Amino acid sequence: MTGKIKYSFSTKMWKHAPTGGWYFVSLPKAISKEIRENLKWQEEGWGRMKAIAQYEEHTWETAIWFDTKADTYLLPIKAEIRKKSNLEINTSIQMNIWI
């Protein structure tokens, strides 16, 4: 992960309301603020920023999106990761991301 900044945080997975909705974790606001202030130049359209995420032994390439309503970045959790890890909504989990 050379050249990337690592952030570690505790969070809970949640599901976007619609049927078949996506699953996300919200980054803590303090981390989001730091990323936004220092790395906003890396954002692509719609506040999207490439990232590498890790939960337990599972690491994957992804992106975070800035949600202006929640004033934080959102990280989608892939179905493959949820299934392999038996992740459930509202369970505290420890995440790492590299930006």
C-alpha positions in Angstrom: 0.0 0.0 0.0 3.0 2.3 -0.6 2.2 6.0 -1.1 -1.3 5.7 0.4 -2.6 7.1 3.7 -4.2 4.6 6.0 -7.2 5.3 8.1 -8.6 2.8 10.7 -12.0 3.2 12.3 -14.8 1.4 14.0 -18.2 1.6 12.3 -21.5 -0.2 11.7 -22.8 -1.5 8.3 -26.2 -0.2 7.2 -28.4 -0.7 4.2 -29.8 1.9 1.9 -33.6 1.7 2.1 -34.8 0.3 -1.3 -35.3 -3.4 -2.0 -32.0 -4.6 -3.3 -30.3 -1.5 -1.8 -26.6 -1.2 -1.3 -24.8 -1.8 2.0 -22.5 0.9 3.3 -20.4 1.9 6.3 -20.1 5.6 7.1 -16.6 6.9 7.8 -16.3 8.9 11.1 -16.9 12.6 10.5 -13.5 13.6 11.8 -11.8 11.2 9.3 -14.1 12.4 6.5 -13.2 16.0 7.3 -9.5 15.3 7.2 -9.8 13.4 3.9 -11.9 16.2 2.4 -9.6 19.0 3.5 -6.4 17.3 2.4 -7.3 14.9 -0.5 -10.4 16.5 -2.1 -8.3 17.1 -5.2 -8.4 13.3 -5.8 -12.2 13.2 -6.1 -13.8 12.4 -9.4 -17.4 13.0 -10.3 -20.0 13.0 -7.5 -17.4 13.2 -4.7 -16.0 9.7 -5.6 -12.5 8.9 -4.5 -10.6 5.7 -5.2 -9.7 3.7 -2.1 -8.6 0.3 -0.9 -10.7 -1.2 1.9 -10.0 -4.0 4.4 -12.2 -5.9 6.8 -10.5 -8.7 8.7 -8.4 -10.6 6.1 -10.4 -9.3 3.1 -9.0 -6.5 1.1 -10.6 -5.0 -2.0 -10.3 -2.0 -4.4 -13.3 0.3 -4.1 -14.2 3.9 -3.8 -15.7 6.2 -1.2 -18.4 8.8 -2.0 -18.9 12.1 -0.1 -22.5 12.3 1.1 -23.3 16.0 1.5 -26.5 15.3 3.6 -24.6 13.1 6.1 -21.5 15.3 5.8 -19.3 12.1 5.6 -17.8 9.7 3.1 -19.7 6.4 2.5 -17.9 3.1 1.7 -20.0 0.4 -0.1 -19.5 -3.1 1.2 -19.5 -5.7 -1.6 -21.8 -8.7 -1.3 -18.8 -11.1 -1.7 -17.2 -9.5 1.4 -20.5 -9.5 3.4 -21.0 -13.2 2.7 -17.4 -14.3 3.3 -17.3 -12.4 6.6 -21.0 -13.0 7.7 -21.4 -9.3 8.2 -24.7 -8.1 9.6 -26.3 -4.7 9.7 -25.7 -2.6 12.9 -22.8 -4.8 14.1 -19.7 -2.9 15.2 -16.8 -3.7 12.8 -13.2 -2.5 12.5 -12.3 -1.2 9.0 -9.1 0.0 7.4 -9.0 2.1 4.2 -6.1 3.5 2.2 -6.6 6.7 0.1 
